[in-house]
Amino acid sequence: MYRTLVRLLIALLVLASPAAASDRLALVIGNADYRVGPLANPGSDARLISDALRETGFEVALLLNADRRSLLGGVRDFAAKLEALGPDTVAVFYYAGHGVQVSGRNFLIPIGARIESEADLDFEGLDAQWVLSRIGETGVNLSLFILDACRNNPFPAASRSGARGLARMDAPRGSLLSYSTAPGDVALDGDGANSPYSAALATAIRTPGLKVEDVFKATRRSVVEKTGGRQTPWESSSLIGDFFFRPGTAAPQPALAQPAIRPGEIFRDCPDCPEMAALGGGPATIGSASGSNGHDPHEAPKTRVTLAPYALMRTEVTRGDYARFLSETGHQAASGCWWIYGVWLFDKARNWRETGYDQSDDHPVACIRWSDAVAYAEWMSARTGHRYRLPTEAEWEAAAAPPPWGADGAAACGYGNLHDETANATWSSGAAISLMPCDDGAAGTARAGSYRPTANGLFDMFGNLGEWTADCWSASHAGRPASGAARLDGDCDIRVSKGGSFLSPAHGFRPAFRFPSIAKDPNVYLGFRLARDLR
């Protein structure tokens, strides 16, 4: 009887523990003692994360100041053990140290690496995608890949583009990728023994009752607070099931205090972020009635929507902004653009830098696919911790109404770069395109924000470039969501563009004007601006 009670007690203790060690396996790496660019915290960061993982039932292999051979061997041993343990094992890979991105590829830097050019990285660095793929090949159902490797790059010769931080990688099914800061940004080492990220992550791992997604949300909240918004951790997840580092009852997590943004305010989310104009939302009417000036059947019927508060970028995204995005993320820009000379033509030589008309970095960027604009919004969301996105058609139209020049077409050129006398004289193809009865002085695009703003502080809502929205194309407004949300029940290979360009016909410079644009096809008359949620 005594032995039976002892066995029962042992069984209950095992069931009450977070997990048997063989069910949870981690490889934790901290590289600090670099010959070039030594770091203060990765060793202590790796020990801190190792301790937190061991306390929650993980068997941990800890590598400190590992050279390339040790890194390769450590990953291979880790993968072999995962394969032996089976698919139900939870895998965690954590790396603290230097990381470099080149052309969208991320490399972890071993101790002793001699890097004098980009070509050296394939032989001196460790491709982070290889690590991710090797863990994926083991067949485990849940893996976490954590990179605290976004510190300043001490190897400038290894990244001729000048890209900062790490590039975005997508998480394979059943995995979560966590970056200590947004892709393209640089993380902070902090003033103490540990980086802000590792300190926050260790605390969150030890907190009972947090799902794995909430662990990283709590980590992000803490890092944003401790760094004054200068660093925002970021994740990419394709997890299917739930996972708790430490089961239990979670305490309520405090919301990150945010100053209220009132309608009419102009604000920025970071010092080098774009200016945003806060809009109040509320009821709005979109579309136009049959018989009204410039009406197109696609604009019917006039439809009432009620919008939540939101903000819009005051200007269209510029070439300089887009160049930074490409540099910091490794995103592949479009090659080739459509343009019109009586008929639409595709020119393989045109791209966002070579549009066929004069531009500088403070002009709006053109030759942009819909997916490029969405990727830019995701980058901005990761940088700021706020949700940036393409505006819905209803949001764009409500923000643009009414035209600031009223009924005086001759005054329109004071508010935007429209199809005017200059553009008509420069680009006339013999086609009869109606133009505005004024002269704005620009033949191609003009510098973003060159003309007078609308009453709510927005520039270039009409002319310069047409703008992508989030909506799929539909033949009318019938059935549109009353909330003003993006319409996704139409043809999503075609998206709604708004605003008209410097070569659009005169009826294109109305809030109700809408044009079907093929999502995968960039053209030299189409750019974008972003919206941001305020709730």
C-alpha positions as CSV (number, residue, x, y, z in Angstrom):
1,M,0.0,0.0,0.0
2,Y,2.8,2.4,0.9
3,R,4.6,1.7,-2.4
4,T,1.4,2.3,-4.3
5,L,0.9,5.7,-2.7
6,V,4.4,6.7,-3.4
7,R,4.0,5.7,-7.1
8,L,0.7,7.6,-7.3
9,L,2.4,10.7,-5.7
10,I,5.2,10.6,-8.2
11,A,2.8,10.2,-11.1
12,L,0.8,13.3,-9.9
13,L,4.0,15.3,-9.6
14,V,5.0,14.4,-13.2
15,L,1.5,15.4,-14.5
16,A,1.6,18.7,-12.6
17,S,5.1,19.7,-14.0
18,P,5.2,21.9,-17.1
19,A,6.3,19.1,-19.3
20,A,8.8,16.3,-19.3
21,A,12.2,17.5,-20.4
22,S,12.1,15.3,-23.5
23,D,8.9,17.0,-24.7
24,R,10.6,20.4,-24.8
25,L,14.0,21.0,-26.4
26,A,15.9,24.3,-26.8
27,L,19.1,25.5,-28.4
28,V,20.2,28.8,-27.0
29,I,23.2,30.7,-28.4
30,G,24.9,33.9,-27.2
31,N,27.8,35.4,-29.2
32,A,29.5,38.4,-27.7
33,D,33.3,38.2,-28.0
34,Y,33.7,39.4,-31.6
35,R,37.0,40.6,-32.9
36,V,35.1,43.4,-34.6
37,G,32.2,45.0,-32.8
38,P,32.2,43.0,-29.5
39,L,28.9,43.0,-27.7
40,A,28.2,43.4,-23.9
41,N,25.0,41.4,-23.4
42,P,24.5,38.3,-25.6
43,G,26.2,36.0,-23.1
44,S,24.1,37.1,-20.1
45,D,21.0,37.2,-22.4
46,A,21.5,33.6,-23.4
47,R,22.0,32.5,-19.8
48,L,18.9,34.4,-18.8
49,I,16.7,32.8,-21.5
50,S,18.3,29.3,-20.8
51,D,17.3,29.6,-17.1
52,A,13.7,30.7,-18.0
53,L,13.3,27.8,-20.4
54,R,14.7,25.2,-17.9
55,E,12.3,26.5,-15.3
56,T,9.5,25.8,-17.6
57,G,10.5,22.2,-18.5
58,F,12.9,22.6,-21.4
59,E,16.1,20.6,-21.9
60,V,18.5,23.3,-23.0
61,A,21.8,23.2,-25.0
62,L,23.6,26.4,-24.4
63,L,26.4,27.6,-26.7
64,L,28.4,30.7,-25.8
65,N,30.8,32.5,-28.2
66,A,30.5,29.8,-30.9
67,D,32.5,29.8,-34.0
68,R,31.0,28.7,-37.3
69,R,31.9,25.0,-36.9
70,S,30.3,25.0,-33.4
71,L,27.1,26.7,-34.7
72,L,26.7,24.2,-37.5
73,G,27.4,21.3,-35.2
74,G,25.0,22.7,-32.6
75,V,22.1,23.1,-35.1
76,R,22.7,19.6,-36.6
77,D,22.8,18.0,-33.1
78,F,19.6,19.9,-32.2
79,A,17.8,18.8,-35.3
80,A,18.9,15.2,-34.9
81,K,17.6,15.1,-31.3
82,L,14.3,16.7,-32.4
83,E,13.9,13.9,-35.0
84,A,14.6,11.3,-32.5
85,L,12.1,12.7,-30.0
86,G,9.3,12.9,-32.5
87,P,6.8,15.5,-33.8
88,D,5.1,16.3,-30.5
89,T,8.3,17.9,-29.2
90,V,8.3,21.7,-28.8
91,A,11.5,23.2,-30.3
92,V,12.9,26.6,-29.3
93,F,15.9,28.2,-31.1
94,Y,17.2,31.4,-29.6
95,Y,20.2,33.5,-30.9
96,A,21.7,36.6,-29.4
97,G,24.6,38.3,-31.2
98,H,25.4,40.0,-34.5
99,G,23.2,39.4,-37.6
100,V,23.5,40.9,-41.1
101,Q,21.0,41.0,-44.0
102,V,22.1,41.0,-47.6
103,S,19.5,41.1,-50.4
104,G,16.8,39.8,-48.1
105,R,18.9,37.0,-46.6
106,N,19.8,37.0,-42.9
107,F,23.1,35.7,-41.6
108,L,24.0,34.9,-38.0
109,I,27.6,35.9,-37.4
110,P,29.9,33.3,-35.6
111,I,32.8,34.3,-33.4
112,G,36.0,34.6,-35.4
113,A,34.2,35.4,-38.7
114,R,36.4,37.4,-41.2
115,I,33.9,39.3,-43.3
116,E,35.3,41.8,-45.8
117,S,32.6,41.5,-48.5
118,E,29.1,40.2,-49.1
119,A,30.5,37.1,-50.8
120,D,32.3,36.1,-47.5
121,L,28.9,35.6,-45.7
122,D,28.2,32.3,-47.4
123,F,31.4,30.9,-46.0
124,E,31.8,32.9,-42.8
125,G,28.2,33.4,-41.6
126,L,25.3,31.0,-40.9
127,D,22.2,31.5,-43.1
128,A,19.3,31.9,-40.8
129,Q,16.9,30.4,-43.4
130,W,19.0,27.2,-43.4
131,V,18.6,27.0,-39.6
132,L,14.8,27.5,-40.0
133,S,14.6,24.9,-42.7
134,R,16.7,22.4,-40.9
135,I,14.4,22.6,-37.8
136,G,11.3,22.4,-40.1
137,E,12.7,19.2,-41.7
138,T,12.5,17.5,-38.3
139,G,8.7,17.4,-38.5
140,V,8.0,18.9,-35.1
141,N,4.6,20.4,-34.9
142,L,5.5,23.5,-32.9
143,S,8.8,25.5,-33.1
144,L,9.8,28.9,-31.9
145,F,12.6,30.8,-33.7
146,I,13.8,33.8,-31.7
147,L,16.4,36.3,-33.1
148,D,17.8,38.9,-30.7
149,A,20.3,39.7,-33.5
150,C,19.3,43.1,-34.8
151,R,22.2,45.2,-33.3
152,N,24.3,47.6,-35.3
153,N,26.2,46.0,-38.2
154,P,29.9,46.1,-37.5
155,F,30.6,44.7,-41.0
156,P,29.6,47.5,-43.4
157,A,31.5,45.8,-46.3
158,A,29.1,42.9,-45.9
159,S,26.0,44.9,-46.8
160,R,26.7,47.3,-49.7
161,S,23.1,48.5,-49.7
162,G,23.5,49.9,-46.2
163,A,20.5,47.8,-45.0
164,R,19.9,47.9,-41.2
165,G,18.8,45.1,-39.0
166,L,17.4,41.9,-40.3
167,A,15.1,41.2,-43.2
168,R,11.6,39.7,-42.8
169,M,11.3,35.9,-43.0
170,D,7.9,34.1,-43.1
171,A,7.1,31.4,-40.6
172,P,6.5,27.9,-41.9
173,R,3.3,26.2,-40.7
174,G,3.5,25.3,-37.0
175,S,6.2,27.9,-36.2
176,L,6.6,31.4,-34.8
177,L,9.4,33.7,-35.7
178,S,10.2,36.5,-33.3
179,Y,12.5,39.4,-33.9
180,S,13.8,41.6,-31.0
181,T,12.8,44.6,-33.2
182,A,11.0,45.3,-36.4
183,P,12.5,44.0,-39.7
184,G,15.0,46.6,-40.9
185,D,15.3,48.3,-37.5
186,V,18.1,48.0,-34.9
187,A,17.6,46.7,-31.4
188,L,19.1,48.3,-28.3
189,D,21.6,46.6,-25.9
190,G,20.3,48.5,-22.9
191,D,22.2,49.8,-19.9
192,G,22.0,46.7,-17.6
193,A,23.3,43.2,-17.8
194,N,20.6,42.2,-20.3
195,S,19.0,43.7,-23.4
196,P,15.5,45.1,-23.0
197,Y,14.2,42.3,-25.2
198,S,15.7,39.3,-23.4
199,A,14.8,40.7,-20.0
200,A,11.2,41.1,-21.0
201,L,11.0,37.8,-22.8
202,A,12.4,35.9,-19.8
203,T,9.8,37.5,-17.5
204,A,7.0,36.6,-19.9
205,I,8.2,33.0,-20.3
206,R,8.0,32.6,-16.5
207,T,4.5,34.2,-16.2
208,P,1.8,31.5,-15.6
209,G,-1.2,31.2,-17.9
210,L,0.1,33.0,-21.0
211,K,-0.4,31.5,-24.4
212,V,2.8,31.7,-26.5
213,E,1.3,34.5,-28.5
214,D,0.6,36.4,-25.3
215,V,4.1,35.8,-24.1
216,F,5.5,37.7,-27.1
217,K,2.7,40.4,-26.9
218,A,3.7,41.0,-23.2
219,T,7.4,41.1,-24.3
220,R,6.6,43.7,-27.0
221,R,4.6,45.8,-24.5
222,S,7.5,45.9,-22.0
223,V,10.1,46.7,-24.6
224,V,8.1,49.5,-26.2
225,E,7.6,51.0,-22.7
226,K,11.3,50.6,-21.6
227,T,12.7,52.0,-24.8
228,G,10.3,54.9,-25.1
229,G,8.9,53.5,-28.3
230,R,12.4,53.3,-30.0
231,Q,12.2,49.5,-30.3
232,T,9.2,47.4,-31.2
233,P,9.6,43.6,-31.2
234,W,7.8,41.8,-34.0
235,E,6.6,38.3,-34.9
236,S,5.5,36.2,-37.9
237,S,3.4,33.3,-36.8
238,S,1.7,30.3,-38.4
239,L,1.0,28.4,-35.2
240,I,-2.0,26.1,-35.3
241,G,-2.4,24.8,-31.7
242,D,-2.1,26.4,-28.3
243,F,1.1,26.3,-26.2
244,F,1.9,27.6,-22.7
245,F,5.4,27.8,-21.3
246,R,3.9,27.7,-17.8
247,P,0.3,26.7,-17.4
248,G,-1.9,28.4,-14.8
249,T,-4.1,31.4,-14.5
250,A,-2.9,34.6,-16.2
251,A,-3.0,37.9,-14.5
252,P,-4.7,40.7,-16.5
253,Q,-2.1,42.3,-18.8
254,P,-2.1,46.1,-18.6
255,A,-2.7,48.0,-21.9
256,L,0.2,50.1,-23.2
257,A,-0.8,53.6,-22.3
258,Q,-1.2,55.7,-25.5
259,P,-2.0,59.4,-25.6
260,A,-5.4,60.0,-27.1
261,I,-5.3,61.3,-30.7
262,R,-8.2,63.6,-31.4
263,P,-9.7,64.3,-34.9
264,G,-7.9,67.1,-36.6
265,E,-4.5,66.4,-35.0
266,I,-1.4,66.0,-37.1
267,F,1.0,63.5,-35.5
268,R,3.9,61.1,-36.1
269,D,4.4,57.7,-34.6
270,C,8.2,58.1,-34.6
271,P,10.7,60.9,-35.4
272,D,11.2,59.7,-39.0
273,C,7.7,58.4,-39.5
274,P,5.3,60.1,-42.0
275,E,3.0,62.8,-40.8
276,M,-0.6,61.5,-40.2
277,A,-3.8,63.5,-40.2
278,A,-6.4,62.1,-37.7
279,L,-9.9,61.9,-39.0
280,G,-13.0,61.5,-36.9
281,G,-14.9,58.8,-38.8
282,G,-18.7,58.8,-38.4
283,P,-21.3,58.9,-41.1
284,A,-20.3,59.5,-44.7
285,T,-21.9,59.1,-48.2
286,I,-19.9,57.6,-51.0
287,G,-20.7,57.2,-54.7
288,S,-22.5,59.5,-57.1
289,A,-26.0,59.8,-58.4
290,S,-27.0,59.2,-62.1
291,G,-27.0,62.5,-63.9
292,S,-24.5,64.2,-61.7
293,N,-21.4,65.8,-63.3
294,G,-18.9,63.2,-64.4
295,H,-21.0,60.3,-63.1
296,D,-20.0,56.8,-64.1
297,P,-22.3,53.8,-63.5
298,H,-19.6,52.1,-61.4
299,E,-20.1,54.9,-58.8
300,A,-23.8,54.1,-58.2
301,P,-25.7,53.9,-56.0
302,K,-24.9,56.6,-53.5
303,T,-24.3,54.7,-50.3
304,R,-24.2,55.6,-46.6
305,V,-21.5,54.2,-44.4
306,T,-20.3,54.8,-40.8
307,L,-16.6,54.9,-40.4
308,A,-14.5,54.3,-37.3
309,P,-11.9,56.9,-36.5
310,Y,-8.7,56.6,-38.6
311,A,-5.8,58.5,-39.8
312,L,-4.3,59.0,-43.3
313,M,-0.8,59.9,-44.4
314,R,-0.8,63.6,-45.3
315,T,1.1,62.9,-48.5
316,E,1.6,60.0,-50.9
317,V,4.6,57.7,-50.1
318,T,7.7,59.2,-51.7
319,R,10.5,57.6,-53.6
320,G,12.9,58.3,-50.7
321,D,10.5,56.5,-48.3
322,Y,10.2,53.6,-50.6
323,A,14.0,53.3,-51.1
324,R,14.5,53.0,-47.4
325,F,11.8,50.3,-47.2
326,L,13.5,48.3,-49.9
327,S,16.9,48.7,-48.3
328,E,15.8,47.6,-44.9
329,T,13.6,44.7,-45.8
330,G,15.1,43.3,-49.0
331,H,11.7,43.4,-50.7
332,Q,11.9,42.8,-54.4
333,A,10.6,45.8,-56.3
334,A,8.5,45.5,-59.5
335,S,10.3,45.4,-62.9
336,G,8.5,46.9,-65.8
337,C,5.6,49.3,-65.9
338,W,2.5,50.1,-67.9
339,W,2.1,53.6,-69.4
340,I,-0.3,55.1,-71.9
341,Y,0.3,56.8,-75.2
342,G,-3.1,56.5,-76.8
343,V,-3.2,52.8,-75.8
344,W,-1.7,51.1,-72.8
345,L,1.9,49.8,-73.4
346,F,4.2,47.7,-71.2
347,D,7.8,48.9,-70.9
348,K,10.2,46.4,-69.3
349,A,12.8,49.2,-68.8
350,R,10.5,51.3,-66.5
351,N,10.4,50.8,-62.8
352,W,10.0,52.9,-59.6
353,R,13.3,54.7,-60.3
354,E,12.8,55.1,-64.1
355,T,9.2,56.1,-64.7
356,G,9.8,58.0,-67.9
357,Y,9.3,61.4,-66.3
358,D,11.6,63.5,-64.1
359,Q,11.5,62.6,-60.4
360,S,13.5,63.1,-57.2
361,D,13.3,61.3,-53.8
362,D,10.7,63.8,-52.5
363,H,8.3,62.9,-55.4
364,P,5.6,60.3,-54.9
365,V,6.7,56.8,-55.8
366,A,5.1,55.2,-58.9
367,C,5.2,51.8,-60.6
368,I,4.0,50.0,-57.5
369,R,2.1,46.8,-57.4
370,W,-0.8,46.4,-54.9
371,S,1.3,43.8,-53.0
372,D,4.2,46.2,-52.8
373,A,2.0,48.7,-51.0
374,V,0.7,46.0,-48.6
375,A,4.3,45.0,-47.8
376,Y,5.2,48.6,-47.1
377,A,2.2,48.9,-44.7
378,E,3.3,45.7,-42.9
379,W,6.8,47.2,-42.5
380,M,5.4,50.4,-41.1
381,S,3.2,48.4,-38.7
382,A,6.3,46.5,-37.5
383,R,8.3,49.6,-37.0
384,T,5.7,51.5,-35.0
385,G,3.6,48.9,-33.2
386,H,0.5,50.4,-34.8
387,R,-1.7,49.0,-37.5
388,Y,-0.9,50.6,-40.8
389,R,-2.7,49.5,-43.9
390,L,-4.1,50.7,-47.3
391,P,-7.2,52.8,-46.8
392,T,-10.6,51.4,-47.7
393,E,-12.3,53.0,-50.7
394,A,-14.9,54.5,-48.3
395,E,-12.2,56.0,-46.1
396,W,-10.4,57.5,-49.0
397,E,-13.5,59.0,-50.5
398,A,-14.8,60.4,-47.2
399,A,-11.4,62.0,-46.5
400,A,-11.3,63.6,-50.0
401,A,-14.8,65.1,-50.0
402,P,-15.7,67.7,-50.9
403,P,-13.2,69.0,-53.5
404,P,-11.4,71.9,-51.9
405,W,-11.7,74.1,-55.0
406,G,-15.5,73.8,-55.0
407,A,-17.1,74.5,-58.4
408,D,-14.2,76.7,-59.6
409,G,-12.2,74.5,-61.9
410,A,-9.8,77.3,-62.6
411,A,-8.8,77.2,-58.9
412,A,-8.2,73.4,-58.9
413,C,-4.5,73.6,-59.9
414,G,-3.8,75.3,-56.5
415,Y,-4.7,72.1,-54.7
416,G,-3.1,69.4,-56.8
417,N,-1.0,68.3,-59.8
418,L,-3.8,67.6,-62.2
419,H,-4.2,67.0,-66.0
420,D,-3.7,70.6,-66.9
421,E,-2.4,72.7,-69.8
422,T,1.2,71.9,-69.0
423,A,0.7,68.1,-68.8
424,N,-1.5,68.2,-72.0
425,A,1.1,70.0,-74.0
426,T,3.9,67.7,-72.8
427,W,2.2,64.3,-73.1
428,S,-0.5,64.8,-75.7
429,S,-0.9,61.6,-77.7
430,G,-3.6,62.8,-79.9
431,A,-6.3,61.3,-77.8
432,A,-9.1,63.6,-76.7
433,I,-8.7,63.7,-72.9
434,S,-10.5,66.5,-71.0
435,L,-8.3,68.7,-68.9
436,M,-8.6,71.1,-66.1
437,P,-8.8,74.8,-67.2
438,C,-5.7,75.9,-65.3
439,D,-1.9,75.4,-65.1
440,D,-0.3,73.8,-62.1
441,G,3.2,74.1,-63.5
442,A,4.1,70.3,-63.4
443,A,4.3,68.1,-66.5
444,G,5.0,64.8,-64.6
445,T,4.7,64.3,-60.8
446,A,5.3,67.2,-58.4
447,R,7.1,67.1,-55.1
448,A,4.8,65.5,-52.5
449,G,2.9,68.2,-50.6
450,S,3.6,71.0,-53.1
451,Y,0.1,72.3,-53.3
452,R,-2.5,73.5,-50.8
453,P,-3.9,70.9,-48.4
454,T,-7.6,70.0,-48.0
455,A,-9.5,71.3,-44.9
456,N,-8.4,68.2,-42.9
457,G,-4.7,68.7,-43.8
458,L,-4.2,66.2,-46.6
459,F,-2.1,66.9,-49.7
460,D,-2.4,65.5,-53.3
461,M,-5.7,63.7,-52.8
462,F,-6.4,64.7,-56.4
463,G,-3.8,64.4,-59.1
464,N,-0.1,63.6,-58.9
465,L,-0.7,59.9,-58.7
466,G,-3.7,57.7,-58.4
467,E,-3.7,55.7,-55.2
468,W,-4.3,52.0,-54.4
469,T,-7.0,51.1,-51.9
470,A,-7.7,47.9,-50.0
471,D,-10.9,47.1,-51.9
472,C,-11.5,44.4,-54.4
473,W,-13.2,45.7,-57.6
474,S,-17.0,45.6,-57.8
475,A,-19.2,46.9,-60.6
476,S,-21.2,49.1,-58.2
477,H,-21.6,50.1,-54.5
478,A,-24.5,47.8,-54.1
479,G,-23.9,45.5,-51.1
480,R,-21.0,47.5,-49.7
481,P,-20.3,47.0,-46.0
482,A,-22.2,49.7,-43.9
483,S,-19.0,50.0,-41.7
484,G,-17.0,51.3,-44.6
485,A,-14.6,48.3,-44.3
486,A,-12.8,47.1,-47.4
487,R,-15.0,45.3,-49.9
488,L,-13.5,41.8,-50.4
489,D,-16.4,40.1,-52.2
490,G,-15.5,41.4,-55.7
491,D,-12.7,40.6,-58.1
492,C,-9.6,40.7,-55.9
493,D,-7.2,40.4,-58.8
494,I,-8.4,43.9,-59.6
495,R,-8.3,46.6,-56.9
496,V,-9.9,50.0,-56.6
497,S,-7.7,53.0,-57.2
498,K,-8.8,56.6,-56.4
499,G,-7.8,60.2,-57.0
500,G,-6.6,60.4,-60.5
501,S,-3.1,61.2,-61.8
502,F,-1.5,64.1,-63.5
503,L,-2.8,62.6,-66.8
504,S,-6.3,61.6,-65.7
505,P,-9.4,63.1,-67.5
506,A,-11.0,66.0,-65.6
507,H,-13.9,63.8,-64.3
508,G,-11.2,61.8,-62.4
509,F,-10.7,64.6,-60.0
510,R,-13.8,63.9,-58.0
511,P,-14.1,62.0,-54.6
512,A,-16.5,59.5,-56.2
513,F,-14.2,58.6,-59.1
514,R,-13.0,55.0,-59.0
515,F,-10.9,53.0,-61.4
516,P,-10.2,49.3,-61.7
517,S,-6.4,48.6,-61.5
518,I,-4.9,45.1,-61.9
519,A,-3.2,44.3,-58.6
520,K,-0.1,42.6,-60.1
521,D,0.5,45.2,-62.7
522,P,2.3,48.4,-61.8
523,N,1.9,51.5,-63.8
524,V,3.6,54.9,-63.9
525,Y,0.5,56.8,-62.8
526,L,-0.3,54.9,-59.6
527,G,1.1,55.1,-56.1
528,F,-0.3,55.0,-52.6
529,R,-0.7,56.4,-49.1
530,L,-1.4,54.5,-45.9
531,A,-4.2,54.6,-43.3
532,R,-3.7,53.9,-39.6
533,D,-6.2,52.6,-37.1
534,L,-6.9,54.9,-34.2
535,R,-8.7,52.3,-32.0
